[in-house]
């Protein structure tokens, strides 16, 4: 078995760190506080956008999980009928 080169190790580490960041963003709740208008408007708008994006990603994740479970169930059914 060959070992990974230094640059491949770095790439793999970076990918895993980015995946961890994405997962944290998706699971960590976004708290909306502060004024809708006024001095903190940009911050508020950024949080609103992040909240919408997070809800969308969680919805897609749930749909993917349901599709995966459904496909696993059909595979198990087919295997049961074959055996």
Protein Blocks (a to p, Z undefined) as FASTA:
>chain_A
ZZddfklmmmmmmmmmmmmmmmmmmmmccddedjfbdjklmmmmmmmmmmmmmmmmmmmm
mmmmmmmmmmmmmmmmmmmmmZZ
